Amino acid sequence: MTSRTTVSAGSLAVAGASLLVALSGGLAEAQTGTTLKAVKDRGTLNCGVSEGLAGFSAKNDKGTWTGFDVDFCRAMAAAIFDDPSKVKYVPLNAEKRFAALQAGEIDVLSRNSTWTLARETSLKIVFPAVTYFDGQGFMVRKTMSAQSPLEFENVKVCVQDGTTNARNAADYFRANDVKATLMTTASAREAVKAYEEGRCEVFTSDVSQLHAERAGLGKPGDHAILPDVISKEPLGPAVRQGDDAWALLVKWVHFAMLDAEELGVTSQTLDKALKSERPEVRRLVGTDGDLGKELGLTKDWVVRIVRHVGTYGEVFERNVGTETPLGIPRGLNHLWSTGGIQYAPPLQ
Ligand SMILES: N[C@@H](CCC(=O)N[C@@H](CS)C(=O)NCC(=O)O)C(=O)O
């Protein structure tokens, strides 16, 4: 079902999710330490992902979930179980994702979700890390003359409901007096279908998702992603508030993948790294000290992540980088040491 709203009636992601939380019968209480124990006892990690977004979380032709967000789930399973396949994937649309987390249906949400203040305060969740620095953009047919959203003239713009994007677009259009009407859809599939069929001339979402959706169109080359970026979309995993130990684990899995990249410890160089004399490499791979212990993990937890899944850079390039159909330049997601803003505190 698509619904048409004027720009003054943009939907609020938080409001929708709060309602679902209320309807789902209250919040699952999280106590520190309980999530990791539950995951270990169960033997699988329940990971919330999108319903299907190429490069981020989608099933391949063998029915296996793959992608950048999926690899975060796999990295956690590698750290906890030494087995990246011990994950149950729970596909969730934008509207339902936070309610599923609150209700305890998933242990972690790894689904292109933007960290905002209201999501943390009113939904009682926490975003421990930013795995992908993104922003919102617009996709149009190359035959359209507009080179910027400021040049839109009486166009319909498709956007998925329950997202930051619906609100940002409404705010942006109103503030800049852009003549556009928002058409909200429940799922990404419906939004893209409406765009493909010409029921809307423009599709808006985070730029990473525009790349993902464009790659799946009949003729990707016929569509342009406009250079304007109208928002900050820091995307990352989310967990329930109340289990600090679990939030720390999620945060440090991401940081470990960054630090491994920074130290040159990749899936290709791991065996050499295990013989390294460099103190920071020795701490990372656990040949010195036992940094995993306080996280509830083994001392070789980073080795497990890098061996089974790779460093942050390997995960980025394999799933969404310039050599993939999505072809996304790493940009802001380069390490701080190579011109980006991905920065991890040291493992010590
Ligand atoms: N980052 C934004 C947008 C996230 C979002 O849901 N984007 C859509 C745009 S295509 C999507 O990924 N849909 C995939 C799905 O629902 O499975 C947010 O957190 O609200």
Ligand as a Chemical Component Dictionary entry (heavy atoms), coordinates in Angstrom:
data_LIG
# 
_chem_comp.id                   LIG 
_chem_comp.type                 NON-POLYMER 
_chem_comp.pdbx_formal_charge   0 
_chem_comp.three_letter_code    LIG 
# 
loop_
_chem_comp_atom.comp_id 
_chem_comp_atom.atom_id 
_chem_comp_atom.alt_atom_id 
_chem_comp_atom.type_symbol 
_chem_comp_atom.charge 
_chem_comp_atom.model_Cartn_x 
_chem_comp_atom.model_Cartn_y 
_chem_comp_atom.model_Cartn_z 
_chem_comp_atom.pdbx_ordinal 
LIG N1  N1  N 0 18.693 5.130  7.827 1  
LIG C1  C1  C 0 17.282 5.408  7.737 2  
LIG C2  C2  C 0 16.625 4.639  6.620 3  
LIG C3  C3  C 0 16.658 3.148  6.775 4  
LIG C4  C4  C 0 15.778 2.371  5.761 5  
LIG O1  O1  O 0 14.938 1.582  6.193 6  
LIG N2  N2  N 0 15.978 2.567  4.460 7  
LIG C5  C5  C 0 15.223 1.847  3.465 8  
LIG C6  C6  C 0 15.524 2.527  2.158 9  
LIG S1  S1  S 0 15.587 1.551  0.730 10 
LIG C7  C7  C 0 15.625 0.375  3.496 11 
LIG O2  O2  O 0 16.758 0.059  3.706 12 
LIG N3  N3  N 0 14.708 -0.531 3.313 13 
LIG C8  C8  C 0 15.010 -1.935 3.256 14 
LIG C9  C9  C 0 13.948 -2.766 3.924 15 
LIG O3  O3  O 0 12.969 -2.223 4.459 16 
LIG O4  O4  O 0 14.135 -3.981 3.952 17 
LIG C10 C10 C 0 16.620 5.129  9.068 18 
LIG O5  O5  O 0 17.266 4.566  9.964 19 
LIG O6  O6  O 0 15.451 5.489  9.242 20 
# 
loop_
_chem_comp_bond.comp_id 
_chem_comp_bond.atom_id_1 
_chem_comp_bond.atom_id_2 
_chem_comp_bond.value_order 
_chem_comp_bond.pdbx_ordinal 
LIG N1  C1  SING 1  
LIG C1  C2  SING 2  
LIG C1  C10 SING 3  
LIG C2  C3  SING 4  
LIG C3  C4  SING 5  
LIG C4  O1  DOUB 6  
LIG C4  N2  SING 7  
LIG N2  C5  SING 8  
LIG C5  C6  SING 9  
LIG C5  C7  SING 10 
LIG C6  S1  SING 11 
LIG C7  O2  DOUB 12 
LIG C7  N3  SING 13 
LIG N3  C8  SING 14 
LIG C8  C9  SING 15 
LIG C9  O3  DOUB 16 
LIG C9  O4  SING 17 
LIG C10 O5  DOUB 18 
LIG C10 O6  SING 19 
# 
